[in-house]
Amino acid sequence: MAPIPVKPGKYKVHAHIIGPTSLLTATEYAVKHGAPVITDRFNPLPIEQEWIIDLPESGQESVPGSPYVIHLAYHPAAGLVVPEDKLFVNSVPRAEWAKFTFERVIGGVKILSDKGLALRAGHRGAQINLVPPKPEFQETWTLEYVGPIPSEEE
């Protein structure tokens, strides 16, 4: 499928896995490459489950095929990184954050890394892996737009 543009903003990222609603979630503990990113049940505190999807550099236009970066909405220095084909969140310079594109698929979107690998949610609680894309529901996500990117004053 062809890449689609995404409106920069604050999102909840829903996994398409069997069981109750699961969201892309930053864990609270850090390991070698940062805090692992998993899927988990809805948490009433959005601190670990709301994400900012933005263009890598300010002033860029959102067009099909544009890469995007993703970071925690309430911790703007903590972006997604992809060492060893696993998803982590880490406070490293923005230039080191992973870049992603989005493709429309049946039932949602596929999130692809700059290496062309798809985010895959194996089951609730499992760390997100990046795999060669296949037409599987574990690689399908729903982006729930929560609102615009908060300004610096908020």
C-alpha distance (Angstrom), angle and dihedral (degrees) to the residues before:
residue distance angle dihedral
M1 . . .
A2 3.78 . .
P3 3.82 121.9 .
I4 3.82 116.3 -100.6
P5 3.80 130.0 -150.3
V6 3.81 117.7 -110.1
K7 3.79 124.1 -153.9
P8 3.81 107.6 -115.6
G9 3.79 108.8 -117.2
K10 3.79 148.6 96.8
Y11 3.81 115.0 -46.9
K12 3.76 144.8 176.3
V13 3.80 108.7 -141.6
H14 3.81 112.5 -146.1
A15 3.81 121.0 -157.4
H16 3.79 121.0 -141.4
I17 3.79 99.6 -134.2
I18 3.80 132.4 131.1
G19 3.80 114.9 -85.8
P20 3.79 134.1 32.2
T21 3.79 121.3 -11.9
S22 3.79 110.1 -66.0
L23 3.79 126.6 -163.8
L24 3.78 133.2 -160.7
T25 3.83 101.1 -95.8
A26 3.79 135.1 -173.8
T27 3.78 112.3 -136.2
E28 3.79 120.9 -131.1
Y29 3.79 98.5 -124.6
A30 3.78 127.8 71.9
V31 3.78 126.3 -140.7
K32 3.80 132.3 177.6
H33 3.85 97.0 -51.7
G34 3.82 100.4 27.2
A35 3.80 133.5 -82.3
P36 3.81 113.2 -23.8
V37 3.80 115.5 -117.9
I38 3.81 114.8 -134.5
T39 3.78 139.5 163.1
D40 3.79 115.9 -101.1
R41 3.79 140.8 164.2
F42 3.78 119.0 -78.1
N43 3.81 110.5 -73.1
P44 3.82 117.1 -155.0
L45 3.83 88.7 -141.3
P46 3.82 105.5 73.2
I47 3.81 95.7 -159.8
E48 3.83 93.8 103.3
Q49 3.82 99.7 29.2
E50 3.81 107.1 47.1
W51 3.79 117.1 83.9
I52 3.79 136.0 -173.0
I53 3.79 115.2 -132.9
D54 3.79 108.2 -161.5
L55 3.76 143.0 155.8
P56 3.83 113.7 -92.7
E57 3.82 93.4 -116.2
S58 3.79 130.8 30.4
G59 3.78 115.8 -107.2
Q60 3.81 94.9 33.7
E61 3.80 120.1 132.2
S62 3.80 120.0 -124.9
V63 3.82 106.3 -120.6
P64 3.82 132.1 155.2
G65 3.78 108.3 -75.0
S66 3.80 94.8 23.0
P67 3.78 112.4 140.3
Y68 3.80 118.1 -123.1
V69 3.79 134.3 -160.1
I70 3.79 123.7 -142.6
H71 3.80 127.2 -151.2
L72 3.78 138.4 164.4
A73 3.81 110.8 -80.0
Y74 3.80 93.6 -137.5
H75 3.80 97.2 39.6
P76 3.82 105.7 44.3
A77 3.81 94.1 -176.6
A78 3.83 92.4 59.6
G79 3.80 110.0 86.4
L80 3.77 133.7 170.6
V81 3.80 116.8 -91.1
V82 3.81 128.9 -177.7
P83 3.81 114.0 -149.7
E84 3.80 115.7 164.5
D85 3.85 91.5 1.9
K86 3.83 92.7 -68.1
L87 3.80 126.2 115.2
F88 3.82 119.8 -115.9
V89 3.78 135.9 163.0
N90 3.80 115.3 -135.3
S91 3.80 139.8 165.6
V92 3.79 97.5 -118.2
P93 3.83 127.5 132.9
R94 3.82 113.0 -67.1
A95 3.82 89.9 -116.8
E96 3.84 87.9 65.5
W97 3.82 94.8 53.3
A98 3.78 117.1 110.7
K99 3.79 117.4 -104.2
F100 3.79 122.0 -135.2
T101 3.79 139.6 -170.2
F102 3.79 127.3 -159.5
E103 3.81 129.0 -134.7
R104 3.78 126.9 -169.3
V105 3.82 112.7 -119.6
I106 3.80 132.9 168.4
G107 3.80 106.9 -65.2
G108 3.81 99.0 7.0
V109 3.78 142.0 -26.9
K110 3.77 136.1 -46.8
I111 3.83 115.0 -135.3
L112 3.80 111.9 -145.6
S113 3.80 129.3 -168.7
D114 3.78 122.2 -134.3
K115 3.84 85.7 -97.9
G116 3.83 89.6 59.7
L117 3.81 94.0 -108.7
A118 3.82 120.7 139.2
L119 3.81 126.6 -129.3
R120 3.81 107.3 -114.6
A121 3.80 127.1 -165.7
G122 3.80 107.2 -157.2
H123 3.82 96.8 -175.0
R124 3.80 138.6 -34.8
G125 3.80 109.3 -62.7
A126 3.79 95.7 20.0
Q127 3.79 120.6 120.0
I128 3.81 113.8 -106.0
N129 3.80 112.3 -104.0
L130 3.78 128.5 -162.0
V131 3.78 113.8 -130.4
P132 3.81 139.3 167.2
P133 3.84 103.6 -78.7
K134 3.80 119.0 -97.4
P135 3.81 130.7 168.5
E136 3.83 93.8 -97.4
F137 3.80 127.8 134.4
Q138 3.84 91.5 -129.6
E139 3.82 87.2 68.8
T140 3.82 93.6 51.2
W141 3.80 120.7 96.4
T142 3.79 136.7 -178.4
L143 3.81 118.1 -140.7
E144 3.82 110.2 -147.3
Y145 3.80 108.0 -162.0
V146 3.82 108.2 -138.6
G147 3.81 98.4 175.2
P148 3.78 146.7 -66.2
I149 3.78 123.9 -45.8
P150 3.82 105.9 -80.9
S151 3.78 114.8 -112.3
E152 3.80 120.0 -119.0
E153 3.82 91.1 -100.7
E154 3.83 94.3 60.0
